[in-house]
Amino acid sequence: MKSLILLFTIFTSLNVWSQIHVGAVSTSTGGSGRGAVQSGDAGFINPATLVHLKGRSFYTAYQPGKTALSLSENTKDTIWASSLGYYRDQISDRTQIQDVRLAVAEFAQQKWSLGIAPHYYQLETSERRFAQPDVDVGMSFTPTPNMGIGIVGYNLMDDNKEIAQGYRPEATSAIGINYIYRSFLRARLDVQSQKGHKWSEPTFGGGIESYATRWIVVRVGYLSDRDLKQEMASGGIGFDMPRFRLNYGVVAQAQEFRDPRHVVDLSIPF
């Protein structure tokens, strides 16, 4: 426990920001997932969890104006579990964001793993292009086979002050817990700091997912974003097939379910 507190203190003292891409599974469970193990967006959310994936996998995600791709591998032929990811957000006809990253992870001890994700963030406008090399760091602790804890620091390098505030990566850090009950029910809870590592009013997000049938997973979640002063409800469905995994997630303002955001992603092991 002392080691966990020490690592969390180190991460929250660094200059970090929240992840740039959240897939359909995490979206449908209130934006949570730092302590979970899932293919596809692990390299974006918590690179340390890559050690728990097996084999090779191709991942793609889509939501209006946004696209993410990744290739991950963790086989006996690899030195480290790794993932190569790409994200693109077409904000308008004149403005877009791109991010390219390479995430690697390895066990520090039997139940502890560490991951690092150097990435290259780029903002392109009609006038000029801005770039910022950066790095994310994550830790994963699995005290039991049915429980996982994740701690992540995003954007450890200094910000490029030339990037406008609205597009500049924000400094945050997060911790997440994942619990599996009898293989059919999974619960998640994540806590994320405000911008600039302020923990006076952190954001809470969580949800549950359960197998409705052998191949179908149903998910619901809730997000209390203290920074944006919004309460968000989320949900989704997944098809966990032998040859692929297809997931859908939606999140919207909770009171009237306004301004919904939809995400669809696909993982194909090979």
C-alpha beads as a LAMMPS data file, in Angstrom:
LAMMPS data file: protein, C-alpha beads

270 atoms
269 bonds

1 atom types
1 bond types

-500.0 500.0 xlo xhi
-500.0 500.0 ylo yhi
-500.0 500.0 zlo zhi

Masses

1 110.0

Atoms # bond

1 1 1 0.000 0.000 0.000
2 1 1 2.879 2.382 0.767
3 1 1 4.303 1.745 -2.727
4 1 1 0.905 2.471 -4.292
5 1 1 0.588 5.765 -2.412
6 1 1 4.151 6.721 -3.323
7 1 1 3.622 6.094 -7.054
8 1 1 0.345 8.004 -7.003
9 1 1 2.032 10.964 -5.297
10 1 1 4.810 10.980 -7.898
11 1 1 2.355 10.920 -10.806
12 1 1 0.119 13.655 -9.431
13 1 1 3.076 15.961 -8.870
14 1 1 4.043 15.833 -12.553
15 1 1 2.773 17.939 -15.425
16 1 1 0.200 15.604 -16.999
17 1 1 -3.168 15.724 -18.823
18 1 1 -6.066 13.439 -19.614
19 1 1 -5.997 10.877 -22.407
20 1 1 -6.767 11.982 -25.951
21 1 1 -8.957 8.999 -26.945
22 1 1 -11.556 6.944 -25.054
23 1 1 -13.050 3.926 -26.792
24 1 1 -16.625 2.644 -26.788
25 1 1 -16.221 0.382 -23.742
26 1 1 -14.845 3.153 -21.525
27 1 1 -17.315 5.686 -22.951
28 1 1 -20.275 3.481 -22.064
29 1 1 -19.009 3.002 -18.479
30 1 1 -18.698 6.665 -17.563
31 1 1 -15.257 7.239 -19.076
32 1 1 -13.632 4.704 -16.739
33 1 1 -11.002 2.111 -17.605
34 1 1 -7.587 2.946 -16.120
35 1 1 -7.681 -0.169 -13.961
36 1 1 -9.308 -2.437 -16.565
37 1 1 -7.791 -4.615 -19.258
38 1 1 -9.189 -4.137 -22.745
39 1 1 -7.809 -4.397 -26.230
40 1 1 -7.641 -1.412 -28.527
41 1 1 -7.462 1.768 -26.503
42 1 1 -5.154 0.461 -23.727
43 1 1 -2.270 2.404 -25.276
44 1 1 -4.331 5.591 -24.990
45 1 1 -5.861 5.095 -21.523
46 1 1 -3.209 3.194 -19.515
47 1 1 -0.196 1.730 -21.335
48 1 1 0.725 -0.443 -18.331
49 1 1 -2.286 -2.706 -18.963
50 1 1 -0.797 -3.871 -22.282
51 1 1 1.039 -6.648 -20.393
52 1 1 -2.292 -8.360 -19.716
53 1 1 -3.271 -8.580 -23.401
54 1 1 -2.358 -11.708 -25.343
55 1 1 -1.436 -12.122 -28.992
56 1 1 -1.865 -9.479 -31.683
57 1 1 -4.833 -7.211 -32.270
58 1 1 -5.988 -4.526 -34.701
59 1 1 -8.282 -1.813 -33.335
60 1 1 -10.241 1.001 -34.936
61 1 1 -12.755 3.442 -33.463
62 1 1 -15.020 6.053 -34.998
63 1 1 -17.203 8.888 -33.770
64 1 1 -18.334 11.876 -35.833
65 1 1 -15.210 13.767 -36.863
66 1 1 -12.862 11.501 -34.887
67 1 1 -10.946 8.355 -35.803
68 1 1 -8.528 6.153 -33.845
69 1 1 -6.373 3.212 -34.942
70 1 1 -3.958 0.936 -33.119
71 1 1 -1.963 -2.266 -33.485
72 1 1 -0.973 -4.123 -30.316
73 1 1 1.217 -7.167 -29.709
74 1 1 2.134 -9.242 -26.679
75 1 1 3.541 -12.595 -27.767
76 1 1 6.508 -14.759 -26.800
77 1 1 8.474 -13.180 -29.672
78 1 1 8.178 -9.633 -28.318
79 1 1 10.547 -8.066 -25.803
80 1 1 7.821 -5.831 -24.363
81 1 1 4.085 -5.646 -24.774
82 1 1 3.551 -2.795 -27.227
83 1 1 1.007 -0.760 -29.145
84 1 1 1.253 1.680 -32.046
85 1 1 -1.638 4.155 -32.098
86 1 1 -2.974 7.036 -34.190
87 1 1 -5.753 9.526 -33.422
88 1 1 -7.301 12.228 -35.599
89 1 1 -9.941 14.819 -34.704
90 1 1 -11.306 16.950 -37.546
91 1 1 -12.588 19.824 -35.430
92 1 1 -13.555 21.984 -38.426
93 1 1 -12.688 22.482 -42.073
94 1 1 -9.697 24.566 -40.996
95 1 1 -8.626 22.875 -37.769
96 1 1 -7.585 19.335 -36.939
97 1 1 -5.686 17.464 -34.227
98 1 1 -3.473 14.414 -34.758
99 1 1 -1.624 12.246 -32.277
100 1 1 0.799 9.372 -32.995
101 1 1 2.069 7.198 -30.157
102 1 1 4.118 4.115 -29.340
103 1 1 3.233 2.478 -26.012
104 1 1 5.325 -0.226 -24.333
105 1 1 4.869 -2.049 -21.022
106 1 1 6.570 -4.642 -18.839
107 1 1 6.097 -6.297 -15.453
108 1 1 8.077 -4.603 -12.679
109 1 1 7.100 -7.408 -10.292
110 1 1 4.660 -10.283 -10.472
111 1 1 1.572 -8.147 -9.846
112 1 1 2.919 -4.737 -10.864
113 1 1 3.457 -3.437 -14.371
114 1 1 4.680 -0.135 -15.758
115 1 1 3.973 1.392 -19.146
116 1 1 5.159 4.391 -21.100
117 1 1 3.662 5.995 -24.204
118 1 1 5.752 8.617 -26.010
119 1 1 3.560 10.464 -28.461
120 1 1 3.601 13.350 -30.891
121 1 1 0.685 15.777 -30.654
122 1 1 -0.021 18.106 -33.565
123 1 1 -2.530 20.917 -34.079
124 1 1 -3.010 22.102 -37.647
125 1 1 -4.967 25.228 -38.567
126 1 1 -5.398 27.095 -41.826
127 1 1 -2.669 29.528 -40.734
128 1 1 0.040 27.267 -39.291
129 1 1 0.955 24.007 -37.601
130 1 1 1.847 23.459 -33.930
131 1 1 3.574 20.382 -32.521
132 1 1 4.281 19.024 -29.059
133 1 1 6.250 15.837 -28.291
134 1 1 5.018 14.260 -25.082
135 1 1 4.855 11.121 -22.964
136 1 1 2.263 9.346 -20.813
137 1 1 3.174 6.987 -17.948
138 1 1 0.959 4.352 -16.356
139 1 1 1.038 1.754 -13.617
140 1 1 -1.126 -1.324 -13.131
141 1 1 -1.490 -3.394 -9.948
142 1 1 -3.478 -6.654 -9.846
143 1 1 -3.628 -7.813 -6.208
144 1 1 -6.021 -10.632 -7.183
145 1 1 -7.043 -12.124 -10.552
146 1 1 -10.427 -10.371 -10.355
147 1 1 -9.194 -6.899 -9.345
148 1 1 -7.090 -4.243 -11.038
149 1 1 -5.859 -0.802 -10.019
150 1 1 -4.421 1.699 -12.480
151 1 1 -2.638 5.012 -11.996
152 1 1 -1.849 7.183 -14.997
153 1 1 -0.037 10.422 -15.686
154 1 1 -0.730 12.111 -19.036
155 1 1 1.516 14.586 -20.821
156 1 1 4.572 14.606 -18.589
157 1 1 6.507 17.104 -20.703
158 1 1 6.092 20.866 -20.667
159 1 1 3.278 22.387 -22.722
160 1 1 3.881 24.260 -25.939
161 1 1 2.709 27.731 -24.939
162 1 1 2.115 28.662 -28.592
163 1 1 -0.845 26.291 -28.727
164 1 1 -4.093 28.075 -27.931
165 1 1 -5.567 27.307 -24.513
166 1 1 -8.638 25.630 -25.934
167 1 1 -6.530 23.130 -27.889
168 1 1 -3.569 22.785 -25.545
169 1 1 -3.268 19.458 -23.692
170 1 1 -4.468 19.856 -20.119
171 1 1 -2.574 18.647 -17.045
172 1 1 -4.479 15.946 -15.137
173 1 1 -3.844 12.595 -13.477
174 1 1 -6.148 9.702 -12.646
175 1 1 -6.615 6.481 -10.699
176 1 1 -9.019 3.667 -11.563
177 1 1 -10.280 0.450 -10.001
178 1 1 -11.753 -2.532 -11.831
179 1 1 -13.488 -5.472 -10.122
180 1 1 -14.838 -8.681 -11.683
181 1 1 -17.531 -10.629 -9.849
182 1 1 -17.852 -14.283 -10.838
183 1 1 -16.783 -13.644 -14.444
184 1 1 -20.129 -12.165 -15.555
185 1 1 -20.262 -8.773 -13.793
186 1 1 -17.547 -6.110 -13.967
187 1 1 -17.548 -2.839 -12.068
188 1 1 -15.305 0.184 -12.702
189 1 1 -14.640 3.433 -10.900
190 1 1 -12.189 6.165 -11.962
191 1 1 -11.256 9.454 -10.326
192 1 1 -9.527 12.209 -12.294
193 1 1 -8.090 15.495 -11.121
194 1 1 -9.126 18.877 -12.417
195 1 1 -6.896 20.779 -14.797
196 1 1 -3.562 21.586 -13.241
197 1 1 -3.756 18.655 -10.753
198 1 1 -6.351 20.301 -8.574
199 1 1 -8.064 17.652 -6.456
200 1 1 -10.552 19.847 -4.602
201 1 1 -13.347 18.825 -7.008
202 1 1 -12.240 15.728 -8.939
203 1 1 -14.224 14.087 -11.706
204 1 1 -15.811 10.719 -10.890
205 1 1 -16.787 8.186 -13.529
206 1 1 -17.884 4.586 -13.275
207 1 1 -20.110 1.862 -14.570
208 1 1 -20.882 -1.808 -14.766
209 1 1 -20.913 -4.304 -17.591
210 1 1 -22.581 -7.712 -17.635
211 1 1 -22.993 -10.540 -20.123
212 1 1 -26.617 -10.673 -21.255
213 1 1 -25.737 -13.825 -23.218
214 1 1 -22.498 -15.642 -23.945
215 1 1 -21.617 -13.168 -26.712
216 1 1 -23.437 -9.941 -25.753
217 1 1 -22.242 -7.472 -23.097
218 1 1 -24.525 -4.695 -21.769
219 1 1 -22.988 -1.595 -20.157
220 1 1 -24.228 1.427 -18.204
221 1 1 -22.319 4.232 -16.522
222 1 1 -22.331 7.694 -15.005
223 1 1 -19.869 10.586 -15.094
224 1 1 -19.774 13.595 -12.781
225 1 1 -17.517 16.134 -14.509
226 1 1 -16.765 18.759 -11.874
227 1 1 -14.516 20.726 -14.245
228 1 1 -17.274 21.228 -16.835
229 1 1 -20.060 21.268 -14.207
230 1 1 -21.899 18.464 -15.998
231 1 1 -23.551 15.200 -15.006
232 1 1 -23.365 12.627 -17.799
233 1 1 -25.153 9.303 -18.315
234 1 1 -23.729 6.601 -20.556
235 1 1 -24.522 3.165 -21.907
236 1 1 -23.658 0.741 -24.618
237 1 1 -23.553 -2.781 -25.931
238 1 1 -20.765 -5.085 -27.044
239 1 1 -20.554 -8.198 -29.173
240 1 1 -17.724 -10.393 -27.884
241 1 1 -17.395 -12.826 -30.772
242 1 1 -14.653 -15.443 -31.300
243 1 1 -13.177 -13.620 -34.316
244 1 1 -13.814 -9.984 -33.402
245 1 1 -15.172 -7.621 -30.744
246 1 1 -17.609 -4.885 -31.773
247 1 1 -18.617 -2.242 -29.233
248 1 1 -20.957 0.741 -29.189
249 1 1 -21.082 3.462 -26.537
250 1 1 -23.037 6.679 -26.036
251 1 1 -22.742 9.446 -23.451
252 1 1 -24.948 12.508 -22.979
253 1 1 -26.060 15.032 -20.386
254 1 1 -27.910 13.070 -17.749
255 1 1 -30.891 15.313 -17.021
256 1 1 -32.435 15.354 -20.488
257 1 1 -29.953 13.097 -22.321
258 1 1 -29.000 16.028 -24.537
259 1 1 -26.074 16.331 -26.976
260 1 1 -25.273 12.602 -27.172
261 1 1 -21.829 11.488 -28.340
262 1 1 -21.624 8.099 -30.045
263 1 1 -18.559 5.859 -30.354
264 1 1 -18.179 2.594 -32.275
265 1 1 -15.032 0.485 -32.175
266 1 1 -13.843 -2.835 -33.528
267 1 1 -11.054 -5.144 -32.307
268 1 1 -9.797 -8.025 -34.424
269 1 1 -7.245 -10.449 -32.904
270 1 1 -4.887 -12.185 -35.316

Bonds

1 1 1 2
2 1 2 3
3 1 3 4
4 1 4 5
5 1 5 6
6 1 6 7
7 1 7 8
8 1 8 9
9 1 9 10
10 1 10 11
11 1 11 12
12 1 12 13
13 1 13 14
14 1 14 15
15 1 15 16
16 1 16 17
17 1 17 18
18 1 18 19
19 1 19 20
20 1 20 21
21 1 21 22
22 1 22 23
23 1 23 24
24 1 24 25
25 1 25 26
26 1 26 27
27 1 27 28
28 1 28 29
29 1 29 30
30 1 30 31
31 1 31 32
32 1 32 33
33 1 33 34
34 1 34 35
35 1 35 36
36 1 36 37
37 1 37 38
38 1 38 39
39 1 39 40
40 1 40 41
41 1 41 42
42 1 42 43
43 1 43 44
44 1 44 45
45 1 45 46
46 1 46 47
47 1 47 48
48 1 48 49
49 1 49 50
50 1 50 51
51 1 51 52
52 1 52 53
53 1 53 54
54 1 54 55
55 1 55 56
56 1 56 57
57 1 57 58
58 1 58 59
59 1 59 60
60 1 60 61
61 1 61 62
62 1 62 63
63 1 63 64
64 1 64 65
65 1 65 66
66 1 66 67
67 1 67 68
68 1 68 69
69 1 69 70
70 1 70 71
71 1 71 72
72 1 72 73
73 1 73 74
74 1 74 75
75 1 75 76
76 1 76 77
77 1 77 78
78 1 78 79
79 1 79 80
80 1 80 81
81 1 81 82
82 1 82 83
83 1 83 84
84 1 84 85
85 1 85 86
86 1 86 87
87 1 87 88
88 1 88 89
89 1 89 90
90 1 90 91
91 1 91 92
92 1 92 93
93 1 93 94
94 1 94 95
95 1 95 96
96 1 96 97
97 1 97 98
98 1 98 99
99 1 99 100
100 1 100 101
101 1 101 102
102 1 102 103
103 1 103 104
104 1 104 105
105 1 105 106
106 1 106 107
107 1 107 108
108 1 108 109
109 1 109 110
110 1 110 111
111 1 111 112
112 1 112 113
113 1 113 114
114 1 114 115
115 1 115 116
116 1 116 117
117 1 117 118
118 1 118 119
119 1 119 120
120 1 120 121
121 1 121 122
122 1 122 123
123 1 123 124
124 1 124 125
125 1 125 126
126 1 126 127
127 1 127 128
128 1 128 129
129 1 129 130
130 1 130 131
131 1 131 132
132 1 132 133
133 1 133 134
134 1 134 135
135 1 135 136
136 1 136 137
137 1 137 138
138 1 138 139
139 1 139 140
140 1 140 141
141 1 141 142
142 1 142 143
143 1 143 144
144 1 144 145
145 1 145 146
146 1 146 147
147 1 147 148
148 1 148 149
149 1 149 150
150 1 150 151
151 1 151 152
152 1 152 153
153 1 153 154
154 1 154 155
155 1 155 156
156 1 156 157
157 1 157 158
158 1 158 159
159 1 159 160
160 1 160 161
161 1 161 162
162 1 162 163
163 1 163 164
164 1 164 165
165 1 165 166
166 1 166 167
167 1 167 168
168 1 168 169
169 1 169 170
170 1 170 171
171 1 171 172
172 1 172 173
173 1 173 174
174 1 174 175
175 1 175 176
176 1 176 177
177 1 177 178
178 1 178 179
179 1 179 180
180 1 180 181
181 1 181 182
182 1 182 183
183 1 183 184
184 1 184 185
185 1 185 186
186 1 186 187
187 1 187 188
188 1 188 189
189 1 189 190
190 1 190 191
191 1 191 192
192 1 192 193
193 1 193 194
194 1 194 195
195 1 195 196
196 1 196 197
197 1 197 198
198 1 198 199
199 1 199 200
200 1 200 201
201 1 201 202
202 1 202 203
203 1 203 204
204 1 204 205
205 1 205 206
206 1 206 207
207 1 207 208
208 1 208 209
209 1 209 210
210 1 210 211
211 1 211 212
212 1 212 213
213 1 213 214
214 1 214 215
215 1 215 216
216 1 216 217
217 1 217 218
218 1 218 219
219 1 219 220
220 1 220 221
221 1 221 222
222 1 222 223
223 1 223 224
224 1 224 225
225 1 225 226
226 1 226 227
227 1 227 228
228 1 228 229
229 1 229 230
230 1 230 231
231 1 231 232
232 1 232 233
233 1 233 234
234 1 234 235
235 1 235 236
236 1 236 237
237 1 237 238
238 1 238 239
239 1 239 240
240 1 240 241
241 1 241 242
242 1 242 243
243 1 243 244
244 1 244 245
245 1 245 246
246 1 246 247
247 1 247 248
248 1 248 249
249 1 249 250
250 1 250 251
251 1 251 252
252 1 252 253
253 1 253 254
254 1 254 255
255 1 255 256
256 1 256 257
257 1 257 258
258 1 258 259
259 1 259 260
260 1 260 261
261 1 261 262
262 1 262 263
263 1 263 264
264 1 264 265
265 1 265 266
266 1 266 267
267 1 267 268
268 1 268 269
269 1 269 270
